[in-house]
Amino acid sequence: MVAFLRLALRRVAMMPVMILGIALLVFVVLQFSPVDPAYNALGDSASPEARAAFAHAQGLDDPLPVRYVHFLGQLLHGDLGVTVPPSRPVAERIATAFPLTLQLTVLGLTLAIALALVAGVISAVYRDRWPDQVFRVLSMAGIALPSFWLGVLLIQQFALNNPVFPTGGYVNPADSFPGWLRSLALPAISLALPVAASLARLIRTSMVTELDRDYVRTARGSGLPPFLIIRSVLRNALVTPLTVLGVKVGYLLSGAVVIEAIFDLPGMGKLILEGVTGGDVALVQGTVLTIAIAFLVVNVVVDLLYLLVNPRIRTV
């Protein structure tokens, strides 16, 4: 337990350093953007003097290190700047959009894990038989399918040809929970299937390895019910897939940005698209930074879960 706490504190203590690195990378990359913030804020009719005055007032003519320190100071106070006119705090826009992206990511992750567990366990239990062959082919096809292309196919099949789900839009769960599920069903499936296919292959491989171990043969010889054996094997087999779960969550977060644009969902993807097309550097900077920090937090949480389920690391 002491070793676990030491390793956990080490992971958590590294987070501020990594957040600083992420902030530096996002800041520097966007500073080299060809977009002129003064032009976007004042319009093309503004005089050069007005643009110069705007740049001076916003500190855009300061040296890059000074601007970065100023950016960090704002970040520590939760200030991500303001959008181009009509001016609104970027943090306020993100606070409205991020919950939807989080809902979509969690829903997609839940569906992906459920599908992967079913497919992976069945494939391992019926190794080299027809259920295993079917799921292996399906998993390979799922990995090869881009989520955005899958989203377009789902819209065509289940929203246009057979209007079971809406083509896009978002329903707040406080207004209608069934409507919320219907509005996020197709986007969540689009995100979940490629992740589920990849996780299912990992679970199958890990379970096949565990099923060949001596303790499984001993349990079978002792007459232990197959359900209890599978449950014990699955608990041990999930250690390896858990190590890549953080990366998969990052894939879901980044994929949600594209999927939201396809399904017209007012999440972080819409904010990024709005910022890029409108040349709003502050909006792009704030949204990208938020997604990157969320990805970092998720990976730290997954690392801690891995430490909990892996007794060999806990005793180090």
Buried (B, 14 or more C-beta within 10 A) or exposed (E): EEEBEEBBEEBEEEBEEBBEEBBEEBBEEBBEEEBBBBBBBBEEEBEEEBBBBBBEEBEBEBEEEEBBEEBBEEBEEEBBBBBBEEEEBBBEBBEEBBEBBBBBBEBBBEBBBEBBBBBBBBBBBBBEEEEBEBBBEBBEEBBEBEBBEBBEEBBEEBBEEEEEBBBBEBBEBEEEEEBBBBBBBBBBBBBBBBBBBBBBBBBBBBBBBBBEEEEBEEBEEEEEEEEEBBEBBBEBBBBBBBBBBBBBBBBBBBBBBBBBBBBEBBBBBBBBBBBBEBBBBBBBBBBBBBBBBBBBBBBBBBBBBBBEEBEEBBEE
